[in-house]
Every structure is written in structure tokens, then in C-alpha cells.
Amino acid sequence: MSRKRERGDREGWPYWSRAILLGILLGSLAAGAEISGQTVDPPAPSQGGAEPDPLTTATTELKQGKYSAALARFRTLLQQNPGEERAQVGLLRGLLETGGYAEAEREARRFLRRREASAEVHWLLGEALRRTGRDREARAEFRLAAGAPAPETRLRAWLREAEMLRATGEEEAATTVLGRLAEFYEDE
């Protein structure tokens, strides 16, 4: 069967099973995604009285569920360097995990206004909007995040957009978005 035929065959169990498996894979990517798509190890034990990196400490606190400490540390880092992408993403993740959707939206929009934000910030803004029932606005942010150079962000954005389209009964549009996911993996 030709490659063109395979890509054109979007019906039936084989296609949807791949899409479902892809969704599971991306779900695990989203659940396991770290700040800025990079794995950040816990701070090394102090050597010679040197303090651990504050960004690493804040990230570790966030992972450990020490939200108040992590959020305070991310805010301090952003006061010192408002364009620090990993601190922006850490703050937004912490706010989303603690239900601070309105504040996450406000902060994400502030980062985006400064033009010092990544596609990941668009994705997190989309999440805040989705969780507050503003699906149309959320989908627009996911589309912007889908332009990310980082494949993890792009794939999570496509998956979230497809989920939202399916939830609103827009099956054909969801299938188109899922097709992008399948094509991405076929091309890899």
C-alpha cells in the first residue's frame, strides 16, 4: 500500500488505535513534562557552603508539592529577571496545580505582552482558559503553542485541541488535528 494511501486512510480501528496510543503517549509527556521541557534534577548537596541554584530549588519544591515555597521563589526570580522562561513556566504550572486559574491567566498574559514568553506560556494560558470553561480562547492559545519549535509543546497543543474539538462534537476538525499528530510520527 502506498504512503499516500496510508495517510489518506483516516477511518477505522487501525487509525484510531494509533491516535489513542499517541494520546496516551502524549498524556504521559504532559504529565511528566518538566519546566521548559527539560529534566531538572534535585539540587546537589551543598558543597563548601554554596547555595543551590534558586531555579532548581523552586522546581524541586514544585515537584514535591511545596507550592507556597515554590511560588514565592518563582516570583522572586521573576522580579530579578522578568524574562526568565523557566521561572515563568514554573510559576504558571504551580498556579494551575493549586487552582489559581485567574492568576495564571493574568500572569501568562503579562508575560506574553512583554514578548518575553515561549510557546509553553501559550500552552499554559490555554490550560488556564480551558479549566475555566473558555474553550474558544483556549483553542486559540493551543494553536499558537502548536507553532513551538519544541516537539513536546507542539504535540501537547495538538492533542489538547483535538480533545476539545471532540468534546464539542467537532469530530471532523478533531480528526484533522489528530492527523497532524499521526503525520508527525510517520515522518519521524
Disulfide bonds with the S-S distance in Angstrom:
none
